[in-house]
């Protein structure tokens, strides 16, 4: 394996990595392209395509037992190995992006290069600033976020190169890389402007500090000066970044990008999927449920009383929000690192105590009930409690934070999709009549 520690320019490293991987895939397909890797059942077509192996995602893999693996590294390994801010304990998202793009754990110098690049690319064109400042305060923050990113398409180097017809498809990734770096750099600026306009009377976000990391600049622009909140955001942006290629936001971004739409249009499409209540709004629903539960039972409650309330919830036909996952069959590691953060920095928080108590009680109840394939909590069962502890009570905004993070996974995958020359995605659909005929049903 080539030693890249002496190189700090991410694009230079990828320029060396990409041809090798493209050749590896070419040889693999040449030898094994006709191999069968699974079967498709009728129920899968009606069940959201769950379990169908139909995508290539190089950046991450979701193991049912271990949880998400970023280029083969688990979340605990990333926490240990990825560089951290001076005096900090949580991994810098810049390091995770380097890992997703290269498969290599970066050095501090390589992470510093990303931080500097993003700080230098963070400014917004005037028409996007005007657009953000003219949005009515009744427009949902995710709608504003998606619309502003779509409008950034005016700056796309990928779209311009394709339109000029003077670029070979083998170099598409280079223009995708430039757009991806620009886009990620600008997301905190956009997101902070939305936050200030909606919740801080339009106060200015201030200037980017090119000597600070991405998360530090983000929290500063939001108006928070709590060091632990910045640490939380570093952790949050790292663990929400990527979750394989089949989830709604990642798959949508990939699908739209496969039509050679530029990174801005593709990611904006993914954000519109993330805005859905079954995807990015889940942590908001969990927090609302927790607050309602706390009002119902009070701050201190016995395990027996809480167990009774949970059983009554399930018997009424409702679910316990934040528990269960389509793929995972263990407690989500993203939940666990947030739990560890809370125990370290906010152990007396009343909502956290309730979350911890639920973790002790709910899985056994769900196992006893026998309906849930996975009775363990997922990432959404915890994140809202952490954010509200540090004063971010604006739940409608939480999905914007998720979107800022998810760009790291979507954009690293986008670059690799163009590097590998992946074609436009066009799966075959069938009618119910066609399926009946296919399986010989009467």
N, C-alpha and C positions, 0 to 999 in steps of 0.2 A: 504493500500500500504506500502510495506517495505521501511524503511528509509535507503537510501544508502549513506547518506552524510558522514558517518564516514569511508567509504571505498574509497580508491583512485585507487585501481587496477581494471581497466576496465574488465579484464578477470574474476576476482572474482565476480564482479557484474553480468556479463552475465551468469556465472555458476549458480547463483541463479535464474535469470530471465527465462532462456531458458526452464527448465522443466515445469514451470508453464504455459508458453505460449504454449508449445507443447501439454500439457494436455487440455488447453482451446480449441485449434484447433481440437483436437481429439473429444472432446465432441460436439463441434459445427458441425463437419462433420457427427458425428453419428446421430444427431438430424435433420440436415438440408441438408445433402449431396446430396439429390435427388431434391432439390428445383430448379426451373427454374429462372434464374436471367436476362434473356434478350432474344432477338431474333437476328438472323443473316439474313441479306438481301443480295441478289445477288450482288448489287452494292458494298457492303462492301468487298467482296472477290476481286473485281477488283480495289478497292479504297484504297489499303494499309491497309486493316483491321481496318480502322478508326471506332471507336465507339464499336468495339467488346470487351466485357468484357472477357478476357481470361488469366489474369495473377494475381498473388498475389504479392504485393510489400508492405512490412510492414513499410518501412522507410519514405515514403512521399506519398502525395496525391495531385493531381492537380485539384483545384476547378476552374471552369470557371470564377467565379466572384472574388474570393479572391486570386487566384494565387496559387503558391506552398505552401503546408503546410508540414513542417518537423515534423513528429510525432505529428501532430495536432497544431503546432505552425506556425503562419504566419511569413513572413520575418520581418515585423516591430516588432513583438513580440520577435523574435530571436535577433534582433538588441538591444532591450532593456534588455533582460534577460541573454543572453550568456556572460560569462566573457570576459574581454578585457585586452589588454596589459597595463602595467603601463603607465599612461599618455595618453593612446589611447582611441578612441571613437568607433572603429569598432569591431565587434565580432571576436574572435579567431576561426579559422576553427577547431582547436582541440576540442573546445566545441561543435561545430556542429556535429562532428564525434561521440562524446560521446552521444549526443542526439539521433542521428540516430541509434546507437547501442542499446541504453537502453530505450529510450522514456522519459528520465529524464533530466531536465536542470542540468548541472554539477556545482559543486563548483569550485572556483579558484584552490583549491588544486587538484581536479580531472583533471582539464585542465593542470595544471603544470605536473602531472604525464604523460599525453599523450605527452606533449612537450619534456619532458626528454626522454621518451621511443623512440620517433622518432629521436631525436638527437643522441641517442646511437646506433641506428640501421641504420644510414644513409650511412655507408661506402659501397663501391661497390667492388665486387670481381674483381681481376686483369684482368680476361678475358673480362669482360664487359667494363672496362676502355680502354683496348687495342682496342676492337671493336669500341668504340665510337671515339677514336682518329684516327682510320684508315678509317673512312667513308669519301668518297669524298664530297667536299663542294657543289656538284651538287645534293646530295641526300636531299630530302625535310626533314625538321626537324621532321615532324610527322612520316615519315618512319624510321628515326633514333630512335625516341622515342619508337615506337612500337617494333622495332627489338631488342633494348637493353632490354626492359622489357621481351620479349620472351626469351632472353638469360639468364635472371635471374632465369628462370625455374630450372637451375642447383642447386639453393639454396632452392628449395621448400621442406618444411617439410611435406606438405600435400601429394605431389607426392611420397616422400620417404616412408611415413607411409603406403600409399595405396599399394605401390609396395612390401613392406615387408609383407603385409597381416597379420599384427599383431594388427590391430586396428578395433574396432567395429564401425559401421556406426553412432551410437549415439554419438561418440566422434569425428566425422569428423570435426565438427565446431571448435574444439580446435586447430587443425592443420591449418584449414582455417584462424582462427584468427591470429595465429603466422605469416603466410605468408602475410596476409593483413597488419598487422602492419609493417612488414619488407618492403613490397612493397611501402606503402605510405611514409614511412620514406626515402626511396631511391629516390623517384621521383624528388624532388628538385635537388639532386646531379646529376642525369641523365640529367634533363632538363637544368641545368646551364652549364654542360659540353658541351651540344649541342650548347647552345647560345654562349658560349665563343669561341668554335671552329669555328662556322660559322660567327660570327659578331665581335669578339674581338681578332682576330689573334691567337687563341689558348691559350690565357692567362690563368693562373691557377685560379681555383675557390676559393682557400683558404680552411681553415679548418672550420668544424662545431663548433659552440659555444654551448655547452650543457646547457648554462644558458639562451639562447635565444629561442624564440618561432619558430615554423615551418616556418611561413611566413618571419620572420626577417632573419633567416638563408638563406632562398631562395633568397630574394632580395640582401643580401650581396654576395652570391655566383654568382649571375647574374652580380654584379658590380655596383649596385645602392646603394647610401647612403642617399637618400632623405627620411626623416621620413614619409612624406605624401604619397610617392609612396609605402612604406611598409604598411601603413594604407590602401591604395587602394587595394593592393594585399590581405590583410586580408579579406577585403570586397568581392573582386572578387572571391577568393577561397571558401568563404562561400556560396555565392548566386548561383554559378554555379555547386554546388556539386551534386545535386540530382533533378530529375524532373519526378518522378513516374517511373514505370518499363517498359513502353512501347516505350520510345524513342529508337532510333537506338543503341546508345552506351550502355545504361543500359540493353536493351533487349538482345543484342548480348552477353554481358558479362554473363548474366543469362543463356542464351541458351547454350553457350559453357560450362559453369560451370555445367549445368545439366548433362552433359556427364561425370562428375567428372574429367574434366580437372582442373588443379590447378589454383589458383588465378592469377598467372603470365600469363599463356596462355590465360585465359579467359579475363583478362583486356586488354591484347594486341589486342585481337580480337575486343573488344569494341572500342578501339582507332582507329582501321582501319575503323570502321564505323563513328566515330567522325570526321575523316579526310575528309569525303565527303562534297561536296559543299552545300548540302541541310541540313547539320547538323552543324558541328563545324566551317565550313568556312564562315558562314553567317556574322559574325561581320567584317571579312576582306572585304567582298563584300560591306557592308554598308559603311565602311570607304573610300574605293575607290570611291564609288558613291558620298559621301559627298565632297571629295576633288575635284572631277570632277565638281560637282555642284558649289563649291566655285570658281573654276577657271572661270566657265561660267558666274556667276552673280556678283562676287566680294565679298568683306568682308561685306559691308553694303548694304542691299537691302530692299526695301519696301515690306510690306505684299502683296500688290497687284501684284507686279512683281513676287514674289515667288509663289504666287497662280497661276499665268499664266504659269510659268515654270512647276509646278507640273501637271497642266491640260494637257499641251503639252506632258509631259512624259507619262501620262496615255493614251492619245489619240494615241500615237505612238505604243501602244501595250506593253510598258514596265510597270514595277511595281515600287513602292516606296520601296526600300529594308529596312528591319527592321520593317515593319508594317504588322500586322496580325499574327495569331497563330492558330495552328490546334485545340487547346482546349480552350484557354483563350478567354473571351468575354469582357474583360476590359483591361486597361493599365497594362502591366506586372509589378508587384511589384518590380521585379529585375531592371526594367528600372527606376522606381521611386527612389529607394535608390541610384542609380548611379547619377541620376539627382540632388538629394539632396546633394550628395558628391560634385558634380561639382559646385553647387551654393555656397557651403561653402568654397571650397578651390581654385576654378579656374573660378570665375564668368566672367572674362574678356577674357577668351580663345575664339578666333574667331570661331573655329569649334564648340565649345559648344554653342555659341550664335546662330549659324545656326541650330544646333540640337534643341535648345529650341524654335526657331521660327517655325521650321517644326512641332513640337508638337502642336503648337497653330493653325496651318493651315491644315495639312494633314488629320487628322481625319474627319473634316467637309467635305472636298473634297471627301474622300472615301465613306462617308455616302451618299453624293449627287450622286455620281456615281452609287451606289447601287449594286456593285458586291462583295465587301468584307464582309464576315461574321463578321470579327473583324477588325475595322478600326484603332485600337490602336497600339502603338509601343510595341515591345517586347525587350528582354534583349539586343539583338544584335544591336539595334538602337543606343546604347550609349557607349558600353564598349570600342570600338576602339578609340574613341575620348579621353577617360580618359588615356588610355595607351600612346597614342602618345603625349599627353600634358607633360608627365613626361619623355619623351625622348625615349620611346620604339617604334621606327618607323618600326621595322621589322615585317611587317604584316604576313608573312609566319609563324612566330613563335607564333602568338596569339592562335592558336588551341592547341599548347603544353600547354600553361597556362590553357586552358579549360580542357585539359586532366588531368593535375595535380589535379585540383579541382574535376573533375568527379569521381576520384578514391574514394573519401570519400563516395559517394552514392553507387557506384558499389561494393565496398568492404564490407560496412556494410550490404548490401543486400546479398552478397555472403555468409557471415558468417551465416546469418539467414536462407538462403536457405538450407545450409548444416545442420544447427541445427534442422530444421523442416523436414529434410529427403525428400525434394521435389524431385520427380522423373525426369528422363530424359524427356525433352520436345519433343513431337512428335504430332503436330496437323495434322488433316486430310486434304489433298488437293484433289481437284476435277479438272477434265478437263472441258472445255466449253461444250463438248458433254454430259458429266456426269451431269453438272448443268442443261442443257436443259432438259434432261430426268427427273431429279429430280423435276423440276417445271412444267413439262408437256408442254414444249414449242415445237413447231413444227420445 
